[in-house]
C-alpha cells in the first residue's frame, strides 16, 4: 500500500514516516509539509539519516501517487488535504483533533466519496479504554460523579483533547444523554455544589507529556479510576498503520478505530 504523510516536518509526522519505512507491506510515496517549512525539498528520511528519494513538498498533487494519506496536522490544514484526497480519489486516515461542527460535517461528506478512518486517538490502548469506560458507566450510572482529566505537552493548542472528549462521550452515551448537556468544561469562582449527572473536565498543559487521561468515578466511600498513559507517539503511529490496512478493503465510508479493531 502506497502511503502519504502530512505534517512530515512535525513530531508526529516523523514518527509516521519512520513507522511506514519500517513496515514491509507499506511504501512511503509522498511527504507533505507546510509551505513555509524550512525542510521543504529535503529527503523525508533525513532526520533518520536514511535516503528515501521522497522529497518533502507542499504540492498536494503528489497525492495522486498514493493510496492513502495519514494526517495528524491542524483542522484547517487537514480539510485542505482531505479535499485533495477526494479530488485524487485516495483514502484518508485523520488523527487531527479540534474540528468544529462544520469541519466534522466536511469529513462526513467526504466519507460519501472516499474511505476515511477518523478518530481522536489512534492508539489501540486508548480505544480499548473507551470500551472499559462504556462498561463502567453502565454499571455506575447512579451515585457516582464523573471527572475526566487529561494532560499533554505545552505545544498542544486545543483543549480538552479529542481523546478526553471521546472519553466523556463514551460515558454520556452509556448514560443515554448528550454530552453537551451534562459537560462542565471549566470551573472558576463560586460555582455552587456539583450538579448530579454532570461530567467535569480538567486540563493540564506542560513540558513534553505525550498524553495522560484518567476518568474518575467518585462515589461515597470509594473511587474508581480508569487511566491510560502514552509514553511514546509510536502507539499512535502503529494504530494509524493498522487503520491504513483496514481501509485497503474499503472504497468509501466513514469509519473509526472501533471499526478497525472489530475487523481484526
C-alpha positions in Angstrom: 0.0 0.0 0.0 1.4 3.4 -1.0 1.2 5.9 1.9 1.5 9.7 2.0 2.2 11.5 5.3 1.0 15.0 6.1 2.9 17.2 8.6 6.2 15.5 7.6 8.1 18.3 9.3 6.4 17.7 12.7 7.0 15.2 15.6 4.0 13.0 14.7 4.8 13.2 11.0 8.3 12.0 11.6 7.1 9.2 13.8 4.7 8.1 11.0 7.4 8.3 8.3 9.7 6.0 10.4 6.8 3.6 11.0 6.0 3.4 7.3 9.6 2.9 6.3 9.9 0.0 8.8 6.7 -1.7 7.6 7.3 -4.4 5.0 3.8 -4.1 3.5 3.7 -0.3 3.2 5.6 2.1 0.9 6.2 5.8 1.5 5.3 7.7 -1.7 4.7 11.3 -0.6 5.6 13.6 2.4 3.7 16.9 2.8 5.0 19.9 4.7 3.8 23.5 5.3 4.5 26.0 2.5 6.7 27.9 5.0 8.6 24.9 6.3 12.4 25.1 6.3 12.6 21.4 5.4 10.8 21.7 2.0 12.9 20.0 -0.6 14.7 17.8 1.9 14.6 14.0 1.7 11.8 12.7 4.0 14.3 10.4 5.7 16.9 13.0 6.5 16.0 13.1 10.2 16.7 9.4 10.4 19.9 9.5 8.4 18.2 7.5 5.7 17.7 8.2 2.0 14.1 7.6 0.7 14.2 9.7 -2.5 10.9 11.2 -1.3 11.2 15.0 -1.0 9.1 16.9 1.4 6.7 19.2 -0.6 3.7 21.4 -0.3 2.4 20.3 -3.7 -0.8 18.4 -3.0 -0.8 16.8 -6.5 1.8 14.3 -5.2 -1.2 12.6 -3.5 -2.0 11.1 -6.9 0.9 8.8 -6.3 -0.6 7.4 -3.0 -3.3 5.0 -2.0 -3.9 6.8 1.3 -2.9 9.8 3.3 -2.3 9.9 7.1 -2.9 13.3 8.6 -2.2 14.5 12.2 -1.9 18.2 11.5 -4.4 21.0 12.3 -8.1 21.2 11.3 -7.7 23.9 8.7 -4.8 22.0 7.0 -6.5 18.6 7.3 -9.6 19.9 5.5 -7.4 21.2 2.6 -5.6 17.8 2.4 -9.0 16.0 2.6 -10.3 17.9 -0.4 -7.2 16.9 -2.3 -7.8 13.3 -1.3 -11.3 13.5 -2.7 -10.0 15.1 -5.8 -7.5 12.3 -6.4 -9.7 9.5 -5.1 -7.4 8.3 -2.3 -8.3 7.1 1.2 -7.6 9.2 4.3 -6.7 8.5 8.0 -7.4 11.5 10.2 -5.9 11.8 13.7 -6.3 15.6 13.8 -8.3 16.9 16.7 -10.1 20.3 17.4 -12.6 20.3 14.5 -15.7 22.4 14.8 -19.1 21.1 13.7 -18.6 22.4 10.1 -15.2 20.6 9.9 -16.8 17.4 11.1 -19.6 17.8 8.6 -17.0 18.2 5.8 -15.4 14.9 6.9 -18.8 13.2 6.9 -19.5 14.5 3.4 -16.1 13.3 2.1 -16.8 9.9 3.5 -19.5 9.5 0.9 -16.9 9.6 -1.8 -13.7 8.1 -0.3 -12.9 5.8 2.6 -11.9 7.6 5.8 -10.9 6.5 9.3 -11.4 9.5 11.6 -10.6 9.0 15.3 -9.5 11.4 18.1 -6.9 8.8 19.1 -5.3 6.0 17.0 -3.8 4.2 20.0 -5.1 0.6 20.4 -4.9 1.0 24.2 -7.0 4.2 24.2 -9.7 2.5 22.1 -9.7 -0.4 24.5 -10.1 2.1 27.3 -13.2 3.6 25.7 -14.7 0.1 25.8 -13.9 -0.1 29.5 -15.5 3.3 30.1 -18.7 2.2 28.4 -18.9 -0.8 30.7 -18.1 1.1 33.8 -20.6 3.9 33.0 -23.4 1.4 32.5 -22.6 -0.2 35.9 -22.0 3.1 37.7 -25.0 5.0 36.3 -26.1 6.4 39.6 -24.4 7.5 42.8 -21.1 8.4 41.1 -19.7 11.7 39.9 -17.6 11.5 36.8 -14.5 13.7 36.1 -12.3 13.5 33.0 -8.7 14.7 33.5 -6.1 15.0 30.7 -2.5 16.2 30.4 -0.5 17.0 27.3 2.7 18.8 26.3 2.9 22.5 26.3 2.6 22.8 22.5 -0.9 21.3 22.2 -3.3 24.0 21.1 -6.8 22.5 21.6 -8.4 21.6 24.9 -9.9 19.4 26.1 -8.1 16.9 24.0 -10.0 14.9 21.4 -9.4 11.8 23.5 -10.8 13.4 26.6 -13.9 14.4 24.6 -14.2 10.8 23.3 -14.0 9.5 26.9 -16.7 11.9 28.1 -18.8 11.0 25.1 -18.4 7.3 25.9 -19.8 7.9 29.4 -22.6 10.2 28.3 -23.6 7.8 25.6 -23.8 4.9 28.1 -26.0 7.1 30.3 -28.2 8.0 27.3 -27.6 11.8 27.4 -26.0 14.3 25.0 -22.5 15.2 26.3 -23.1 18.9 25.7 -26.0 18.9 28.1 -24.0 17.5 31.0 -20.4 18.6 30.4 -18.8 21.1 32.8 -15.9 22.5 30.8 -14.4 24.8 33.4 -14.9 25.9 37.0 -13.9 29.3 38.4 -15.1 31.3 41.3 -18.1 30.4 43.4 -19.6 27.5 41.3 -22.0 26.1 43.8 -22.4 22.4 44.5 -21.8 19.9 41.8 -24.8 19.0 39.7 -25.8 15.3 39.8 -25.2 13.6 36.5 -22.7 16.1 35.1 -19.3 15.2 33.7 -16.4 17.5 34.6 -13.3 18.2 32.5 -9.8 19.3 33.7 -6.8 20.1 31.6 -3.1 20.3 32.2 -0.6 21.6 29.6 3.1 21.4 30.3 6.5 20.0 29.4 6.7 17.1 27.0 3.8 15.0 28.2 2.8 12.8 25.3 -0.7 12.2 26.7 -2.3 11.1 30.0 -6.0 10.6 30.5 -7.9 9.5 33.7 -11.6 9.2 34.1 -12.8 9.2 37.8 -16.0 7.6 39.0 -16.3 9.2 42.5 -18.8 7.6 44.9 -19.5 7.7 48.6 -16.5 5.9 50.3 -14.8 4.8 47.1 -13.3 6.0 43.8 -12.7 4.1 40.6 -10.1 5.4 38.2 -9.6 4.3 34.6 -6.3 5.6 33.2 -4.4 5.5 30.0 -0.9 7.0 29.7 1.1 7.3 26.5 4.9 7.4 26.8 5.5 7.4 23.0 3.8 8.6 19.9 4.7 5.2 18.4 1.4 3.9 19.6 -0.5 6.5 17.5 1.7 5.6 14.5 1.1 1.9 14.7 -2.6 2.4 15.2 -2.7 4.6 12.1 -0.9 1.9 10.0 -3.5 -0.6 11.2 -6.2 1.8 10.0 -4.5 2.1 6.6 -4.5 -1.6 6.2 -8.2 -1.7 7.2 -9.0 0.9 4.5 -7.3 -1.2 1.8 -10.6 -3.2 1.7 -12.9 -0.1 1.6 -14.0 2.0 -1.3 -15.8 4.7 0.6 -17.4 5.4 4.0 -16.5 7.0 7.4 -15.1 4.7 10.0 -13.4 5.0 13.4 -10.9 2.9 15.3 -13.6 0.8 16.9 -14.4 -0.4 13.4 -10.7 -1.1 12.8 -10.4 -3.2 16.0 -13.6 -5.1 15.3 -12.3 -6.2 12.0 -9.0 -7.6 13.4 
